[in-house]
Amino acid sequence: MFNLEWLRTFKAIYETGTLTGAAQSLYISQPGVSLHLNSLEAYTGYKLFDRSAKKMVPTERGKVLYNFILEPVSKLESAEQLFHKSSKTDRATISIGMCFETFQFTLEKHISSLPFNVIIKFGEYPVMLHDLDKGLLDLIITPQREQQKNLEYRPFSRERIVMVCGAKTDLKGLKPLLKNNRTADAEKWLKQQIWYSTAADMEHLKKFWKLNFEHHPDFKPNYIVPNICSIVRCLSDGHGFSVIPDFLCREEIRSGKLKLVWEGNDVMENILYFGTRKKTMYADEIAQVQRIFEKEAFKPAASTFQVLGKLGEYNILRAAAPYPPPSCYTAQSRLTVRITPHASAAIQWNPNVRSYNCRKSALP
């Protein structure tokens, strides 16, 4: 019969592309990897890889075997992580899927305070949805939903996709074009500037461009960096443009390290959901993580508000830093924010004008 270690080694070789890489990922010797592979090929009677000097290239039989064993082996590896005794006292272990930036800006600073074990996994949203459905993840943070009968989704926040630039970027040529709705001229101007994007698929830039200029961007960014956090750091107090979610750069805009250039003629927003299975043995642990996300999502950055106009007894305010409402806010939702360094006021989201209102009497 199949030896599980042969299959784990085969999977590691397939995914890393080399015997050395597989040995490093499994913490075993390279001769041990070769022995497992030779044993598996002898058992199956098929050559599973074509060996070359730099890479192990899977044969057609190797590809078929990988697709067949991927899910069950991944489940067994997950079971090993979940049920392996990792401390003297029993602690629950939950697996959470999200993008890297969401983890770094929201959950990372709270990890050490959680009274249970946590496994964080980064990846593409469709893969996360699949892993949640199959029991490999217990909670996901996602802007995407699918209709699986055993999954449920609860909205908890909203992110707005905005165009930002470094603090030293000169916007004198762009502002009048946007103000006068000269979109075509604004696009020509923007295409001549320095642009940053991520190493992934530039999803935010493509969608923002398509929504506001009615076609996909026909230029390549000047700098491709690993993630959005890198973009924020590269642009801070510098030059250049990017299109990113607002919650990842609120503090930099507030502090003047970045400028909010444009939210677009058509605002681009994503609702963020908690995705869970309807039946779970980790409901208490999941709820604790969800409360952290809700607290972080509802917590305003210290911002200065500009009075845009009046609506009855309210003054209509716009935050200097992007401040979209969480999706679960209603017209009656109120919270307290800092209006100036020395005064606070209660504000209320008004969905009709898509801005926050503040009672005149509450203004400092």
N, C-alpha and C positions, 0 to 999 in steps of 0.2 A: 504494500500500500504506500501512498504518498507519505513522505516525511514532511511535516509542517515546516521544519527549518529549511528544507530544500526550496519550498515554495516562497518562503520569506526572502531567501537569498535571491531567487530568480526575480522576484518583484523588485528588489533593491537594485539589481543589475539593470533591469529594464528601465527603471526610473532615473538612475544616475548615469547610465551609459558607459560605465567603466567598472572593472573589477575593484580598482582602488576606491572609487567612490562608494561602491556597495559595502566594502569592508569598513570604511569609516562610518557609514550610517548605521551599520549593525554592530560596531565595536568588536569586530573579530578580525583575524588575520586574512591577508589576501589569499594565501594557500588554502585556508578554510573555505573561502568563497569559491575558489576553483574546484575544490573537492565536492562541494554541494552541487554546483552546476553540472559537473561531470556525472555525478550520481543520478541527478534528475534526467539528464539526457540519456543515460544508459537505461533508466527505468522506462522512459517514454518511447525510446527507440528512434527519437528524432533529434536533429540538430536544431537548437533553439536560438542560437546566435551565430552570426558570421563575425569572426574575430578579425580585428584590424589593429594597427599600431596605436591608434588613438581612441577608438570607440568600439563598443560592442553593439552591432546592428542586429536587431531581432529579425529572425526569419518569419515567414508567413505562419508557420506552426507556432513560433514563439509569440506572435501577436495574438493568435487565437487563444493560446493558453493564458496569456496575461489578461485578456478581456474576461475569460471564464473565471479566473481565480481572484481578480481584483477585489470585488465586493466581499466575498467570504473571508479572505485573508485580512482585509482592513477591519472587518467586524471582530475577528479574533484578536487582532492587535489592540483594538479599542477595548475589548473585554479584559485583556491583560492589564491595560492601564487602569481601568475602572476598579477591578477587583484585586489588584495586587496590593498587599498591605504596605502602606507607605509611611506609617507612623505607629507609635505604641498604642494610640487610641483610635478607635474607628471614627472616621470622618467621611461624610458624604462627598462625592466627587461629581461635579457637573461639567459638561463640555459646552462651550459657548462659541458661536461663530459670528464674526463681524469683520469689517475692513480694518486695516492696520490703523488708519487715522482715527476712527471712532474709538478704538481701544486706547490709543495714546492720549487723546484729549478728554476722555470721559472716565474710563474704568481703571486705567493703569494705577493712578494714585490711591485707589481704594482697595486694590488687590490684597495687600498685606493685612487689612482689617477684617477680611471675610473669614468666618469660623468654619469654613469647609474648603475642600480642595477644588481647584479650578483648572481646567484645560482650555486654553484659548487657541482657536484655529482661525487663520486668515484664508481667504479664498474668494472665488467668484460666487456671486449670489445664487445662480442656478445649482451649483454644487452644494452650497450650504443647505438649500431647500431640500435637495435630494438626501443629504446626510441627516437632516432633521427628521424627515419622513421615515428613514431606515433605522433611526434610533442611535446614530453615531453622534449626534448633537442633541442637547437638551433645550437650548435657547439660541435664537439667532436675532441679530439686529439687521433689518433689511428694508430697502425701499421697494422691493418686489414681492408679489404674492402669487401663489398658485393654488388651485382648487383641489387640494388633497383632503379626503374626507376625515382623516384623523389629525389634521393640523388646524390651528386657529391663530388669528392675527389680531393684535390690538395696537391701534395707532397711539403714539405717545409724543411725537415731536414732528417738526417740519424743518427742512433745510432749504435755503434759497441759494440758487447758483448765481454768482455775481462775477462781474469783471473787476479785477483789482490791479493795482500797479505799485511799484516801489515809490517810496516817499520822494525821491529825487527826480521822478519822471515829470517832464513838462507836459501839461495837458492843455496849454493855451490854444493849440491848433485843433483840439478835439471838442472842447466844451461848446463852442458856438455851433458846430455841426450837429451835435446831439440835441442842443437846445432848440434848433430850428428844424429838427427832424429831417436833416439831410443825410439819410441813412447810407446811401451809396457812397457819398463823399467820406463819411465817417469810416466806412469799411476800407476804402482805399488808404486812408490815413493810418488806420490800425494795422493793416498788412505791412506797412513799412517799418513797424516798430519791432523791438526785441520781445520774443515770446518764450515763455516757459511752459512745459507740459510734463506729464509723467511718462514712465516707460510702458505704461499699459496701452489702452486703446484710445486715449484722449476723448473719452466719452463726454465729459462736461463741455469741453470746447466745441466738439462737433454739434451737440444738441443746442447749445446756446447760439452758435453761429447760424444753424439751420432755422431756429425759431425767429431770430431777429433780422437775418439777411437773406433768408429763404433759400439757402443752398449751403452745402458743407464747405468748410474752409479749404481754400485751394493753395495753402502755403504750409510749409513745415516749420514747427517751432524751432527756435535757435538752440535751445537747451532742453534736453530730455533728462530728467532726474528721477530717482527711484520712486518717490511718493509725494503727496501733497504737502506733507510737513517740510520736505526739502524745498519745495517751491516757496513756501512762506518764509523760510529762513534765507533763501537766496534773494528774494525780493525786498526783504526788510531793510529800510534805509538805503535802498539801491534804485536801479532803473529796470524797466521791463514790465510786461503785462502777463496776466494769466486769468483763467476762468476756473473758480473753485467754489466749494460750498462755504457759505458765510460763517458758519459756526467754527470753522477752522482758523479764522483770521480776525475774529471780533476784537480780541485784545490788541493785536497789532494795529488795527485801524483806529481803535480808541487812543492808543499811545502815539499815533502819528507815524509809525514805521511803514504802514501801507496806506494807500488811498483807495476808497471805494469809487471806482470810475463810473460804472453803469450797471443798473439792474436789468436793463433791456426794456424795449417797448412792451414786450410780453414777458411778464415775470415767470421765471422757471423755478418751480418748487418741487421737492420730493417729500412725500409723507414717509416717515420712518415708523416701522412696525416692530413689535415684539412678536416673533414667531415661536410657537411652542406646540408640543403634542397635546391633544385634549386629555389624555391620560398619562400622568407622570408621577413617579414616586418622589420627585424632588420639587414639589410645588412651593414649599417654604423657602428653599434656597433660591429658586428662580425668582420668587417675589422679592427677596432681598436685593438681588442684582437689579431687578426692574426699578425698585425705588431709587437706587443710585442714579440710574439713567434719567428717571423722571426729575429728580432733584437737579441734576446737571443741566437738563434741557430747559427747565423753567427758571434757572438762575440767571438773571440778567448780568451782562457785563456792565461795569461802571461806565455810563455813557452821558453825553451832553445831548439834550433834546432841543430841537429847533421848532418854534411855533410856526406852523404852516398856514393856519387859518382857524376859523371858528365854526362850530356846529352846535347851535343852541347854547346851553350853559357850558359846553366843553370847548377847550382849545385843542386843535388837532396838532399832534406832535410827530416829528420824525426823528428817530435816533441817529446820532452821528455815526454810530456803529450799526451794522445791519442787525435787525432785531425782529425777525418774523415770529408769529405766534405759533405755539405748539398746536397740532391739529385738534387736540381735545379742548382748546379754549372755546368758550361760547361768548356770545355778546355780553354776558353778565360777568365774565371772568375778570378779576382784578388782581393786581399785585403791586407791590411797592418797589419803586426804583429810585436811584439817586439822580436828581435833576441837576444839581450843582455839587461841588465838593462839600457844601455845607447844608444842603437841604434835600429832602426826599418828598415824594408825592405819590399818591395812589393813581395808577393809570388803568385804563380799561380798553381792551381790544375792540375796535369797531370794524366788523367784517365788511360793511358797506363801503367804507373809504380805504380799507386795507391799511389802517394805521392805528396808533394808540391815541386815545383821548385822555385828557387830564382836566379835571374840574378847575375852573378859573380860580376859585378860592384856594386851591391847593398849590398853585404856582408860587414859587418863592419870590 
